[in-house]
Amino acid sequence: MRAIVIGRNYTSRLGMIRAAGLAGCDVFVINTEKKAETSSTVFDYSSKYVRKTFAAPEPDEERLVKTILGQCPDGNEKAVLLPTDDYAAAVIDRNQERLRESFLFPNAEGKTGEAVRLMDKDVQKKLAEESGLNAAKGWSLTFDGGGFSIPEDMIYPCFVKAQTSFRGSKFYMRKCGSAAELQKHLEEVAQDLKKRGQSAELLIEQFIEIEKEYDIPGFTNGEEAVIPLFIEKGVIHLGVTGTGKLVDSDDFPDLKEKLETFIKKLKFTGLVDIELYESRGQIYFNELNMRFGATGFAMTGTGINMPGMLIRTLKNEEPAIRYDKAGAVGKRFASEKVIYQEFRDDKISWKEYQSCIDGADFNFIRNADDPGPYREFDAFIRKFKMKKTIKGFLHRK
């Protein structure tokens, strides 16, 4: 069977490529990063599971759809579409009618645009609260073409982010400690939107001091929710998880039940990723992603192949849901890309980089059964290290 992995992040793509390959699929890859056609960091292309690669730079949605349609398999068998970020997931969801004849893909009751609706953080928070999960108080702001109006009952400090991830920017995300800070930030966002000729909705939440963060990869067939493990985050770089430890979800029975209730409310068939955080003994819902990100490989790397469950479900194969988490609990992982970014930005030394990677039970790029991607990544980072060392030496002189 053909699986088409779509996304901009090479680590996220690689994790999905390997999961689909282990599920017995021939894997095609569509790279959607903005410079996809000239990118030098397509390490996932070297995976032994990859058969063909294509470029469809975002935000050209029509080009991506046509690229997908161009990969229709021969015969009657449909190919599976596996998005690895919000943009890819949204394009597939909005174009279900064009794709349905030749492809299988994640969906919410088969309704076009329903998964996109569920990406709205305000919708997510309401469903989370209905399921018994804690959530910070929030306010939704809409850009009226000129600016944003701040609600009178705003609580400070607060945190600003995009209401829907695929429509937003990291630039929007900021902690504001006062009305003056918030007003200044909203004016900057408004100027950016005017320049781009775009509209946006923002979600502003009461800021809560975070003591610990969790990532929960899951799978759902529209009726059941599968959450074998929680990921307790370690190193985080610009919101992306660099290291983590796998924790048994059964250690949190009440929370797990509420999360399962929440996931079932989505009526979604696909992979999900839920972010939680802990403050003063309370665990809060942060957001839901309607797809797997890079941390999803934390499951696959320990033998729990959730994309495989999705593929079997979409193909109506039995048993679709099967896994063994006995050897996974307590395992630690490190994402080479994120740890490299920490080294690049002078947050850690080269020795600390190596220690972090070598000290993990498994990594996201380095893999003995699929060595190609890490061989290229390692050559890339060592070349970068050499340039950085020479630059530092010349600067000292």
Secondary structure, DSSP 8 states (H G I E B T S, - for coil): -EEEEEES-HHHHHHHHHHHHHTT-EEEEEE-STTTTT-S--GGGGSTTEEEEEE--TT-HHHHHHHHHTT--SSS--EEEEE-SHHHHHHHHHTHHHHTTTEE--EETT-TTHHHHHTBHHHHHHHHHHTT-EE--EEEEE--SS-----TT--SSEEEEESBGGG--GGG-EEE-SHHHHHHHHHHHHHHHHHHT---EEEEEE----SEEEEEEEEEESS-EE--EEEEE--EETTEE-EEEEEEGGGSHHHHHHHHHHHHHHTEEEEEEEEEEEETTEEEEEEEESS--GGGHHHHTTT--HHHHHHHHHTT-SS------TTTTT-EEE-HHHHHHHHHTTSS-HHHHHHHHHTSSEESS--TTS-HHHHHHHHHHHHHHHHHHHHHHHHH-
